[in-house]
Amino acid sequence: MRGLLREWLSEAGYRVCEGAPRGVPCAGTEDLVIASVYMPKRAGAQLLREVQAAHPGTPVIAISGQFRSGLPAAGTTAQMLGVQRVLAKPLSRSDLLEAVRAIIGAPSRARERTGCPY
């Protein structure tokens, strides 16, 4: 999944760094973090708290196979998890890029954007 996210984001013009699992930061200059979470009990919410602690103030997109299809990306679930967007797996390239653009805008040559998938 990580490789696919990297490919989609890179092909769209975003600069991508891959962080280590469990909230280890990349370089500290990320515009966005994408976290793939498994949501049994509270493990997914805990991972998101760790990611947010490692990247304070950085917007987060949470993706999970546990989210139902058709879930509003910026709705109640996103608010409850403290993230900017939630995306259900399987997700499409267009869904991912739409969510990224909604948060950080389109990539530009003047200012490269970065995303850090977990």
SULLINLIN-V765939 format. One record per residue. N is the residue number from 0. SS is DSSP state (H for helix, E for strand, - for the rest). PSI is psi as a letter, one per 30 degrees, with the letter a starting at -180 (* if undefined). BURIAL is + if it has 24 or more other C-alpha atoms within 12 Angstrom, else -. Layout:
((N SS PSI BURIAL) (N SS PSI BURIAL))
//
This chain:
((0 - e -) (1 H e +) (2 H e -) (3 H e -) (4 H e +) (5 H e +) (6 H e -) (7 H e +) (8 H e +) (9 H e +) (10 H f -) (11 - f +) (12 - g +) (13 - k +) (14 E k +) (15 E k +) (16 E k +) (17 E k +) (18 - l +) (19 - l -) (20 - l -) (21 - h +) (22 - g +) (23 - k +) (24 - l +) (25 - c +) (26 - f -) (27 - g -) (28 - g -) (29 - k +) (30 - f +) (31 E k +) (32 E k +) (33 E k +) (34 E k +) (35 E k +) (36 - k +) (37 - k -) (38 - h -) (39 - k -) (40 - c -) (41 - g -) (42 H e -) (43 H e +) (44 H e +) (45 H e -) (46 H e +) (47 H e +) (48 H e +) (49 H e +) (50 H e +) (51 H e +) (52 H e -) (53 H f +) (54 - i +) (55 - k -) (56 - f -) (57 - k +) (58 E k +) (59 E k +) (60 E k +) (61 E k +) (62 E k +) (63 E k +) (64 - f -) (65 - f -) (66 - k +) (67 - k -) (68 - k -) (69 - f -) (70 - k -) (71 - k -) (72 - e +) (73 - g +) (74 - a -) (75 H e -) (76 H e +) (77 H e +) (78 H e -) (79 H e -) (80 H f +) (81 - g +) (82 - l +) (83 - e +) (84 E l +) (85 E k +) (86 E k +) (87 E k +) (88 - k -) (89 - k -) (90 - l +) (91 - l -) (92 H e -) (93 H e -) (94 H e +) (95 H e +) (96 H e +) (97 H e +) (98 H e +) (99 H e +) (100 H e +) (101 H f -) (102 H e +) (103 H f +) (104 - a -) (105 - l -) (106 - k +) (107 - l -) (108 - f -) (109 - e -) (110 - j -) (111 - k -) (112 - k +) (113 E k +) (114 E k +) (115 E j +) (116 E k +) (117 - * +))
//
